[in-house]
Amino acid sequence: MLIDFHTHVGNSIFEYKQTPTKLFANMKKYGIEKAVICPVKPYTYHLETQNNYIAKLVKKYPEKLIGFCRVDPRLKVKAVKEVIRCSKELNLKGIFLHPWEETFQINDEIVIPIIQEAENNNMLVMISGGHLRVSRAWQISELTSKFPKVNFIITSAGQINISGSALFEAEIMIKENLNIIVETSGIYREDFIEEIVKKYGKDRVIFGSNSPEYNLGLEIKRVQWAHLSQDEIDAISYQNALRILKP
């Protein structure tokens, strides 16, 4: 079984796009049973319409899709109200934050009310990690340490370069924040995945592809190439996803 915890559906202003038809075709091709779908940043900049679109798809395909909303913390009260709407009215399971595309620092005070509302509504929070100046691992850690009851999923394990200080910061982030699960997209060194599982446990890593930005087939290989037991691969591939997605 395989659950992809990080996909996008829609037509992004950053020139990546994916239709539901394409997503389902790839899920069938690679044996993915369920996928978490997140909104893109559209040409209109209006994330509310994208959240509605995600909710509509989830309602139509509940057996295949889990929906996350997307908000821009710079909108402050409006963003907080959108989180509440997405939880109460749209029944979306989590929040996707992209500091790079929305141009805010993840440890800025404007993010705090968003996470507080996530906690109030028992929502997961996925953060696009590893972006220079806005979502380095140490910045993410500053935020997540304030909300120990919130489950955070950090894409690319909080570092994209996976070398030097970024690699060191990512491991410290994982070690010091037990409420963090790191997602595998873009981690080109399988030894990093192996070390995280060995040091901190199989429940701290989850598979996500970040499709269509990243190649789905290659992202699956990242987990398969790691020297792990079948139990550890199963945990990363689907068991951790099922655990944190429980009501």
C-alpha positions in Angstrom: 0.0 0.0 0.0 1.2 3.5 -0.8 -0.2 6.9 0.3 1.2 10.1 -1.2 1.1 12.7 1.4 2.0 15.7 -0.8 0.5 16.4 -4.2 -1.0 19.5 -5.9 -4.0 19.9 -8.1 -4.6 23.0 -10.2 -2.8 25.4 -12.5 -0.1 27.4 -10.6 1.2 30.8 -11.4 4.6 29.2 -10.9 3.9 27.2 -14.0 3.4 23.7 -12.6 0.0 22.2 -13.0 -1.9 18.9 -12.6 -5.4 17.9 -13.4 -7.3 15.3 -11.4 -7.3 13.1 -14.4 -3.5 13.2 -14.6 -3.2 12.6 -10.8 -5.5 9.6 -10.9 -3.6 8.2 -13.9 -0.3 8.4 -12.0 -1.9 6.9 -8.9 -3.0 3.9 -10.9 0.4 3.6 -12.6 2.4 3.6 -9.4 -0.1 1.8 -7.1 -1.0 4.8 -4.9 -4.3 4.2 -3.1 -4.7 7.6 -1.5 -3.3 11.1 -2.0 -3.3 14.3 0.0 -4.1 17.1 -2.4 -3.1 20.7 -1.7 -4.1 23.9 -3.6 -1.7 25.7 -5.9 -1.2 29.5 -6.0 -3.4 30.5 -8.9 -3.0 33.4 -11.3 -5.8 35.2 -9.5 -3.9 34.9 -6.1 -7.3 34.0 -4.5 -6.6 30.9 -2.4 -10.2 30.6 -1.3 -11.4 29.5 -4.7 -8.6 26.8 -4.8 -9.7 25.6 -1.3 -13.2 25.3 -2.7 -11.9 23.3 -5.6 -9.9 20.9 -3.4 -13.0 20.4 -1.2 -15.1 19.6 -4.2 -12.7 17.0 -5.4 -12.5 15.3 -2.0 -16.3 15.2 -1.8 -16.4 13.6 -5.2 -13.6 11.1 -4.6 -13.5 10.5 -0.8 -12.0 7.1 -1.2 -9.0 8.4 -3.0 -8.3 12.0 -1.8 -7.6 13.8 1.4 -7.8 17.6 1.2 -5.6 20.3 2.7 -6.4 24.0 2.5 -3.9 26.8 1.8 -3.8 30.2 3.3 -1.6 33.3 3.2 -0.7 34.4 6.8 0.0 37.9 5.6 -3.8 38.3 5.3 -4.0 38.0 9.1 -7.6 37.9 10.3 -8.9 36.9 6.8 -6.5 34.0 6.8 -7.6 32.8 10.2 -11.3 33.0 9.1 -10.4 31.0 6.1 -8.8 28.2 8.2 -12.0 28.1 10.3 -14.2 27.9 7.1 -12.0 25.2 5.6 -12.3 23.1 8.8 -16.0 23.7 9.7 -17.6 24.1 6.2 -15.2 22.3 3.8 -14.1 19.5 6.1 -10.5 19.7 5.0 -8.0 17.8 7.2 -5.1 20.1 7.2 -3.3 23.4 6.3 -0.6 23.7 3.7 1.8 26.6 4.1 4.2 27.6 1.4 6.5 30.4 2.8 8.4 30.7 -0.5 5.5 31.2 -2.8 3.5 33.3 -0.3 6.7 35.3 0.7 6.6 35.1 4.5 9.0 33.7 7.1 7.6 30.7 8.8 8.7 31.9 12.2 7.1 35.3 11.8 4.5 36.3 14.4 1.8 36.4 11.7 1.9 32.6 11.4 1.0 32.1 15.1 -2.8 32.7 14.8 -2.9 30.2 11.9 -1.4 27.4 13.9 -3.5 28.3 17.0 -6.6 27.8 14.8 -5.2 24.6 13.4 -4.8 23.3 17.0 -8.3 24.5 17.9 -9.7 22.5 14.9 -7.5 19.5 15.2 -5.9 20.1 11.8 -2.6 18.9 10.5 -0.1 21.5 9.3 2.2 20.8 6.3 5.0 23.3 5.7 7.1 23.6 2.5 10.5 23.4 4.1 14.1 24.2 3.2 13.7 27.5 1.4 16.4 30.0 1.9 15.5 32.8 4.4 11.9 31.8 4.8 11.7 28.1 5.9 15.1 26.9 7.0 14.9 24.0 9.5 15.8 26.3 12.4 13.1 28.7 11.5 10.5 25.9 11.3 11.7 24.6 14.7 11.1 28.1 16.2 7.4 27.7 15.2 6.8 24.1 15.9 8.3 24.2 19.4 5.5 26.5 20.4 2.8 24.1 19.5 3.7 20.6 20.8 0.1 19.3 20.4 0.0 20.1 16.6 1.3 17.5 14.1 3.5 19.1 11.6 4.6 17.5 8.3 7.8 19.2 6.9 8.4 18.7 3.2 11.9 17.7 2.0 12.8 17.2 5.7 13.2 21.0 6.1 16.2 21.3 3.7 16.4 21.1 0.0 20.2 21.2 -0.4 20.7 18.3 2.1 24.4 19.3 2.8 26.4 21.4 5.2 24.6 23.5 7.8 21.1 22.7 6.3 21.6 19.0 6.9 22.8 19.7 10.5 19.8 22.0 11.2 17.4 19.5 9.8 18.5 16.8 12.2 18.4 19.2 15.2 14.8 20.1 14.1 13.8 16.5 14.1 15.5 15.7 17.4 14.1 18.6 19.3 10.5 18.5 18.0 8.7 15.2 18.6 5.6 16.7 16.8 7.4 16.8 13.5 7.2 14.2 10.8 9.5 14.7 7.8 8.3 14.2 4.2 10.6 12.6 1.7 10.3 14.6 -1.5 13.6 15.8 -2.9 15.7 13.9 -0.4 18.3 12.6 -2.9 20.5 11.0 -0.2 19.0 7.8 1.0 21.5 7.7 3.9 19.7 10.7 5.4 16.4 8.8 5.4 18.1 5.8 6.9 19.8 7.8 9.6 16.5 9.5 10.6 14.8 6.2 10.9 17.7 4.6 12.8 18.1 7.5 15.3 14.5 8.8 15.8 12.2 5.9 14.7 10.2 4.8 11.7 7.2 6.9 12.7 9.1 10.2 12.0 9.2 9.9 8.2 6.4 9.9 5.6 6.3 9.5 1.9 5.3 12.5 -0.2 6.1 13.2 -3.9 5.4 17.0 -4.3 4.0 16.2 -7.7 3.7 17.6 -10.2 6.8 19.8 -9.3 8.8 16.6 -8.7 8.7 13.4 -10.7 6.4 10.9 -8.9 8.3 7.8 -10.1 11.6 9.1 -8.9 10.2 10.2 -5.5 8.9 6.6 -4.9 12.4 5.3 -5.6 13.8 7.5 -2.9 12.1 5.3 -0.3 12.7 2.1 -2.1 16.4 2.8 -2.5 16.9 3.4 1.3 18.3 0.4 3.1 15.4 -0.2 5.5 13.4 -3.2 6.7 10.0 -3.9 5.2 8.4 -2.8 8.5 10.2 0.5 8.2 9.2 1.0 4.5 5.6 0.1 5.3 5.6 2.8 8.1 6.9 5.4 5.7 4.7 4.3 2.8 1.3 4.3 4.4 1.2 3.5 8.1 2.3 6.9 9.4 -0.2 8.6 7.1 -3.1 6.5 8.3 -2.1 7.1 12.0 -2.0 10.9 11.7 -5.1 11.1 9.5 -7.3 9.4 12.0 -10.2 11.6 13.3 
